[in-house]
Amino acid sequence: MSQTDRQNTDYPVDEAFDPLDPDYLADPYPYYARFRKEAPIFYAPKIDFWVVSRYEDVQRIVKDPKTFSNARVQEPLYRITPEALEKLKGGVRVKPTTSTADPPLHQRTRKHAARAFSAKRVAGLEGRIREVANRLIDNLISEGRADLVDRFAFPLPAYVVFGLIGYPEEDAEMLKNWCSDRLKLTWGRPLPEEQLETVEKMSSFFDYIESFVHERAEDLRDDYTSDLLRIRAEDEDNLSLEEVVSIDYSLSFAGHETTTNLILNGLRNLLSRPRLWEELRENPDLIGNAVEESLRRDTSVVSWRRSTIRPVEIAGVEVPENARLMLLLASANRDERVFDDPDEFDIRRANASKHLAFSHGIHFCLGAPLARLEACIAFELLTQRLPDLRLSPPDQTFEFDPNMSFRGPKELWAQWTPEGAS
């Protein structure tokens, strides 16, 4: 069905909605409240997406892979230039695996990826997380003020997930540079010159991972990639080398971008309410639920995607086959039908963990246990070692990357009493 046909029907349509509008990027939550109340699903012509905002509908969609496909989640929001598209297809040769596959392919790749991403391996990372977090704090504690994005929340998950995968630590800075700007290409509206530069970085990263996987296949070690390769060695029908490369490539990005924003969004909420920071410092047992409330109230991934495999009714509206859906996870997490006083940040909220921040069903985030562990350790160590941590300035304005899905501040300046100061 064409866009014109859609607009000539009785479907709810919002001609103005643009997820890259500066006002929306600055604070999307008033929009979400209006959507949930007035039009829980509507068609947005500017982006050619159907937008879904209520908890019940979002949960139903992510739990129904027979009706709603995950295969197109990585498509660029806007068309990129032919030159950039050609370079992207030739340079980033990813295969559908877990987050980009539907059943039955999804079951096979997910089963083996999850087996390698075992609870034992995640638990074994606690010491590494503490080591990296303490080292980052050591490097800034004497300064008394810093941008916690650059100095803590971005490097911590990156170093951890790169080490988990098996990349040499000396390559971490290079890999972090290759990770930059990718969000805008897939979920934003980059300029033509930005597209080419970003595709070059992505291609370099893919080439690096491809070489790394082939080398690791000849020299297995104690890391996630080696575990995937051991599973492949049991039976080559389990995973192809190309699928191992693709799983590593996906984890290299997803394994740290969202955790960075989880830590930052949690700090934004806690430090803007100094009383809560004091409570966490005095009662560390609250940290786990504070992480869940951070995931609920200000989730790292405000929206995700699906597409319809067949015509379907959503919230009383008939949606055609092959329609692209924008699922507002962040709106679902503040749905007043599920959460009392949903705009409040309540570290004692009894059902905080009912959020959909990690999705639901067969595509529930594999890295959820690791993200939770990293955030808990980050808050624990920061409350211990920087007990009077506070926003600096207290009324700073936060800026967010212009993309439809991932949300966390680009900078978060804070101060504290330097170690050794009176």
PyMOL commands that set and color helices and strands:
alter all, ss='L'
color gray80, all
select helices_A, chain A and resi 3-7+22-26+29-38+55-62+82-91+105-116+119-123+126-140+148-153+155-165+169-179+182-187+192-217+224-234+241-271+274-282+284-297+329-332+352-354+361-363+368-385
alter helices_A, ss='H'
color red, helices_A
select strands_A, chain A and resi 41-44+49-52+68-69+145-147+304-308+312-314+317-319+324-327+390-391+413-415
alter strands_A, ss='S'
color yellow, strands_A
deselect
rebuild
show_as cartoon
